[in-house]
């Protein structure tokens, strides 16, 4: 078991990539803390892990609430004393274009950037206590090559990549590795949100048109992202820090 007796925390862990990551960590022996704003989905995720013999708990947190994030971190320290894996997965597509409202700007920045930045800081002592810890961020290919539809999304996801490099340099000597995954299109419940329309037929048409531009000709599945997260969480990547791994079917190879 790659994560036997380790403690892992996954934000946005009750659906899509986060849920697949939480399940993968649990199968490899970790006790997983599933953090999500959706209590029903979080309970279902934990129940699914436990039904397969894994160990998990959940916490209902709005990541825009820094006080709630601090309470979450304090609870991890109190209950476990250390944290081996922090998977900062939470994120949203964000508003399109440059003509954003102040509220849309704040929402994108707070969810895609501020939440993971502050949670990492709040958990730093617990990561240090693990002596061999891995912090994983979810960035995006849009942080590598840009998005013509949502500059705000590219802005936040590009910032994540810079943060990963900085944190990796700052904490390498403390036994904390910091890396990012940059997914392309992933078949998750959140995928339709990137198209910013409500017509299901038009969404499907645009999805298929976009998939045709991917060298591998399809979107990824959440489980394929989870396998890369597992690699970064485990000792298989013991000498890897400060990097962003595209998992995109070849988009960024063009």
Buried (B, 14 or more C-beta within 10 A) or exposed (E): EBBEEBBBBBBBBBBBBBBBBBBBBBBBBBBBBBBBBBEEBBBBBBEBBEEEEBBBBBBBBEBBBBEBBBBBBEEBBEEBEBBBBBBBBBBBBBBBEEEBEEEBBEBBBBBBBBBBBBBBEBBBEBBBBBEEBBBBBBBBBBBBBBBEBBBBBBBBBBBBBEBBBEBBEEBEEEBBBBBBBBBBBBBBEBBBEBBBEEEEEEBEEBBEEBBEEBEEEEBBBBBBBBBBBBBBBBEEBEEBBBBBBBBBBEBBEE
